[in-house]
Amino acid sequence: MEIRDPVHGSIHISKELVPVIKHNFFQRLRYIKQLGFSEFVFPGATHTRFLHSIGVMHVGSLAFNTLFKDKLNNPDIKRLKETFSLGCLLHDIGHAPLSHSTETVMPSLSELNIPNEFLSQDEDLSRQATHEDYTIKSIADSSFTEAFQEVEKKYGVERKFIADLIRGETSSPEYFTVDNKNYFPVLHQLISSELDCDRMDYLLRDSYFCGVSYGNYDLDWILDNLQLCEKDNSVYLGITERAVVTFDDFLLSRYHMFLMVYFHYRPVCLEQLLYKYFKTSPGEYVIPGNIEEYQVHDDHHLIKILRKSSNKYAQAIVKNNIPQKVYESYNPEQLRVLEKAESYLNSINAEYIRGSSSGRLSKYYTNENPQKKFPILVSRLDFNSKKSYMDINKATELFNKFSESHAVNRLHCNLENLSEHERISLKEILMN
């Protein structure tokens, strides 16, 4: 099977994986947009989780082939490759309509009835479920499992370990151990880390479909310079020292995409309107815990409910009608002005929307979290061809330079709903 992708070109799918892609569980992703409400400001951003997931698997295959180029004929390595490929392909299988926007109305984790062997020992079943929980449920215990028969039979893949790679923890490292080397860390890092195949795909894909250049970086150079870094019989993801500059560019690409695309005021405001809709019309849209019933929940299903709703927020979303932006802050001094304006709006019982977000260069490497569990390493060869490693945060200055989050806050309000006196008072606050 061959797929023509506008980002990566031809992507070849092995016959064992075709049943997985053709199954209704995976086909549902055709109807879930990658960037939710972003198409309301970037009209080309109608690309879906379906093609993104295939793109992640493709990038993952390229990365795996680079890292294991001398071991690809080993049956155990082939088993790990297929397990990893499925982890890449299915990492988003549990996403709800409009991607992240609807996770606030998911049920408790207990309602999903995920088998215990697919959960952490100390898992809090009373917490709210996430899209990752629906992903694990789909792989572990659903009609989707029938699609894995061919790949399980040919390569000995076990679904539990696909789920483990996505979750980032395993109670059976022996499954990932070949020749006394545990490859679980590096395979998980390629699915979820500062340098994962998910980001490698979505930065290029989102940039392409949004019609911007912020997400572009040198994918080929990064892939060519990936390294297996062994420490204490565990293998971690690494890059060569010569690729650190390209890694910096990769980090900044995501940072700039966040500020310029992912946190654009219009989709953020529409998302806030959606939260208001959920709060003011409870029960009108409900995400079920039953994984089979969940399969009808895609963007079209939600939008259909919003169109039929008499809720004013639902109608505002359908009509792409957001309150006007009255103030935006980028530094502490501006934030104080915004908060004074917000306090005033509260005092007169005016309705408003505050959009707040902290753009951080990395969620994995911060002052509080230096990423000790699965560190990305930089590989260096000395004059005698002896290899040594250092943590990535010691090889680049970007983590320290951008250690503080870049906070953006916005205030939206329908000024026509205020009296003339109230509008003047608000303007005076914002001008001081």
N, C-alpha and C positions, 0 to 999 in steps of 0.2 A: 504494500500500500504506500502511495506517495502523496504528500500534501505540499502544495505550493504556498509558501509563506512569504509575504511581502518583505519581511525583515530578514529572514535567514535563507531564503531560496527554497530549494527542494529538501524536504524532510522525509526520510524513508522510515516506515513503520514495519516492524517485523510481524509476521503472520500471527505469532503468539499473542501480540498485544492488540491486534485488531478487534477481538471480541470485547476487550475492555473499553476501547474508544467508541465502539458502536453501541454499547449498552446505554439504556436510558439514563442511568445515573450520571454517566459522563456527558451524554448528549445534552443534559439539562444546562450545562455550562455555556452552551451556544446562546442561551437566553439570559445570561447574567453579564452585564457590562463590567469591564475591568475597572473603570474609573467612576462608576456610579453616576452622579449628577454632573460630572465634568463636561459632558457633551452639550450642556446648556450654554457653555461659554466657548468650548472648543468643539465645534460641530463634527469634526472628524473623529472624535474620541468615542466611537461606537464599537470599538474592538472588544472582544469578549474573553472571559476566563477560559473558554474552550481553546482558542488558538494560543493564548498565553501559556496554558498548561502544556500543550504540545511543544511550544517553543522552549520551555524550561527543560523538558525531557531531552530535546535536541541538544541544547547547550550542555546539559548534564552528560550526554553521551560523548560529546567532544572532550569535555573535561576528563571523564573517566578514561577514555582512550589515550589521552596524553599522560595521565598519571600512571596507568597500568600497561603502558605500551609493550612491555617485555613479558607480561603475564597473562595476556588475553586468551591464550589457549588453555589455561588452567581451568578445569571444570568448577572449582570452588570460586575462582575469580569471576567466571561467567555467571554463577549463581548470584554473587554479590552485585554484579552489574545489572542483572534483571531486577533484583530487589530494589536497587538504587533507582533504576529507570522508572519503576512503578512509583517509588516515593516522590520523584520529581513530577511525574505525570498527574498524580492524585493529590498533591499537597493542597489543592484548592477545591477538592471535590465537595466539601461541606459548606461552601459559601452560600449565604442567604441572598435574597434579592438586593440589588444595588450594592453588592459586595459587603462592605462593613457597616453600612448605614442602618441595617435592621437588626443587628445583634442585640440591641437593647431590649427587644421583645422576645428573645429566646427563652425557653423554659429552664427549669433547674436541670442540672446534669443528671439527677436521679431519674428523670422522666425518659431519658434516652436508653436506659437499661443496657449500657455498654458492658460486655463481659469483663469480669474482674481482671483477667490476665492482660487486658488491654489498658488497664488503668494503673496509676501509681498506687503504692500501698497505702499512702496517707491521703489519698484523694478526698476532697471535701465534696460530697455528692449534693450538698445543699446549695452550692454556688450556682450562678447562672452559667448555662452552657455557652460555648463559643463555636465559631465555624470549625475550629480544629476538632472539637468534640464530635461534631457531625461528620467530619472527615473520618475519624477513627471508627465511629459507628458504621459508616458505609462500608469500610474495609473489613470490619470485624464481624458484623452480624446484620446482613441484609440480603436481598435478592441479588445484589451486585456481586456477591461472592462467586456466583456461577460463571462469571466472565473470566475468572482466574485459572480455570481448569487446565488450559493448554500450557500456560507459562509455569504453573506448578508442576505439571507432569514432566515437562522437558527439562527444566532447570532445577527443580527441587526448591523453588521459592516458597516461603511460608508467609502468609498474610500478616501474622503477628509482627514480623520483623520489618515489613513495610511501614506498619504503624509506628514501630519503635523509632525508625529513622526520622519520621515526621515529628514525633513527640520529643525526641532528643534524649531518651533514656531507654536502657534495655536491662533486663534481668538475666539475659542469656548472651553475654559477649562472645561465647564460643561459636555462635552462628556466624559472626563477623570475623573470626580469627582464622587466618591462613598462614601456615608456616610460622606459627607462634607469634604472629603480629595481629593485633586487634585493629581492624580498619573501621570500626564503628565511628570514632570521632571524626575522621576525615569525610566519611560519607554523609554524616549528619550535617557537618559544616557546609558541604556543597548544597544541601537543601535549605539550611537556615543558619546564616552567619553574616558577618560583615562583607563576605565575598562569596555569596551563594549564587546558584544558577537562577534562582527566582529574580534577584535584582539584575543579574546580567541580562536577563531577557526583558523584564518590564521597563527598565530605563530606556533601552533602545526602542521598544515597542510603543511605549507611551509617548516618547518624543516624536516618533514617526507619525502616529495617528493624531497627535495634538498639533502637529505642524510647527514644532519648536525644535531648537537645537540643544537645549540645556542638558538633555540626557545622553548625548553622544560621548562615547569613549572608545578606546582601542580594545575591542573584545579579543581579537586574534592574538594580540601581544600578551594579554593577561592569560589566556588559555595556554599559549606556548610556554609560559614561564611558571605554571603551576608546579608544585613540588609535593612529594610525600615526605613528611618529616617525622622520623621515628624517635620517640622518647619513652623509655621504660616499657618497651614492647607494645606501645600504643602509637598509632599513626595519625598525625594531625595534618591539616591543610597548611600549605606554605606557598610562598612565591620566591623567585630568585631575587637577589638584591637589585639587579638591573631593572626590575619591573616595579619597584616601589613608587617611582614617579607616576607611572600609569595607574597604580592603585590609588594614589592621591587624586588623580583626575577622576577616577571612578567614584570615590567618596564625594568629591565636590559636585559631580553630576547629579547624584541623588539629593544632595543638600539644595542645589539650585532648583531642581525639579520640584522639591517640596515647597519652596518659597514662592516659585513662579507659577506652578501648575496645581499641585495637590492641595495647596491652601489658598487657591483663588477665592475671592470673597463670595462669588455667586454660588458655586456648589456647596461651600461651607454653610451659607445662609439657608439654602434649600434643605440641607441636612438638618439644620436646627428647626426648620419648619416641620420636617418629618417627625422629629422628637416631640414637638408640641402636638402634632396630630395624634401620636401614640398616647400621649398623656391625657388629652382631652376627649378621645374616643376609645377608651380601653375596651378591648374585646372585638373591635371592628376588624382589626387585622391581627391574627394570632398565628405564631409559628408552632407547629405541632412537634411533640417529642417523638412521634411515630415516624421512623425514617422512610417508610414507604409513602406515607402521606406527604412527607416533606418534598417529594420529587416534583410536585406541581408548583412549588413556590419558586418562581423565577421573576424577573423584572416585569414581564407582561402581566403576571398574576397580581402583583402588587399595584401596578399602575391602573389596572382595571378596577380594583377596589377603591383606589383614590378618586378615580373619575366618577364613580357612583356615589361617593360620600358627599354628604351635605356639610361636612366639617370645613370651616373656612380655611384651615391650614392645608387640608388636602387639596382644596380648589386652588389655593395660591401656588402649590407645587405644580399641579397640572398645567396651570397657566404661566408658569415661570415668572411669577410675580412676587418679588422679594421687597422688603422694606429698603428704603434708600440708605446708603452708607453715609453716616453723619460725622464719623471721626475714626481715625486709624492711628494707633500708637506703635512705635518701634523702639522706644527707649523708656527708661524709668520716669523721666520728667513728663513725657507725653502720656504715659500710663496714668499718672496722677490726675491729669486733666480728664482723661477718659473716665476714671473712677468717680470723679466729682460729678461728671455729666450723668453717669449711671445712677449715682445716689440721688440726683435731682429727679430723674425720670421715675425712680421708685417712689419718691416723696409725693409725686402727683399721680401715682398709679397709672403711669403711661406704659403701654406695651412696647417692648423693644427686644432686639436680639443682640447678644454679645457673642462674638466669635473669638475664641482664644486658642492659640496653639503655640507650642514651643518647638521651633525647628532646631533639631540637634544633629550634629554631623554623624553621630553614631549612637545607637541604642545599646550596642554591645560593649563599647569601650568608653567608659566615663570615669571620673575621679572615684566614684563610689563602686564601680564595677569594672575592674581591669581585665575581665574575661579570663579567669584562671582555669575554668573547667575545660573549655575547648579553645585554646588560644590559636590564632593564626600566626604562623612563624615565617621569618625571612631566612632564606638559606644563603650561606656564603661559602665559597671555596677559597681556601688560602693558597699560598704559593706551592705547597706540597699536595694540592688537590684534596686536602682534608676538609670535610664539611662541618660547619658549625651553624647554630641557629640562634636567633634572637626574636623576642616578641615583636609583633608588628608595631605596637605603640612606641617601641624604642627606635624604630627605623624611620619613622615619619614624625614631623612636628605638628601635623594637622590635628591630631587628637587633643593635644594641649592647647593649640591655638584656638580651637573651636570647642573647648571643653564646656563653656557656658552656652546654654541654649539661646537661640535667637527668638525672642518672644514677639509675636505679632498679635495685637488685640484690635478688634473692630466693633463699632457700635452702629447698629442699624435701627432705624425708627421711621414710621410713617408720619412725617411732620404735619401732613394735612389733618391728622387726627388730634393735633394739639391746638390749643387756642393761640391767638396772636401773642398774648402775654407770655404764654409758656414757650413759644418758639423764640421770642426775644430773650427770655431768661436763659434758655439753653444755649443760644448763640453767644451770649455774654460769657458763659462758663467756658465754652470752647475757644473763645478768642483770647482769654486771659492766660 
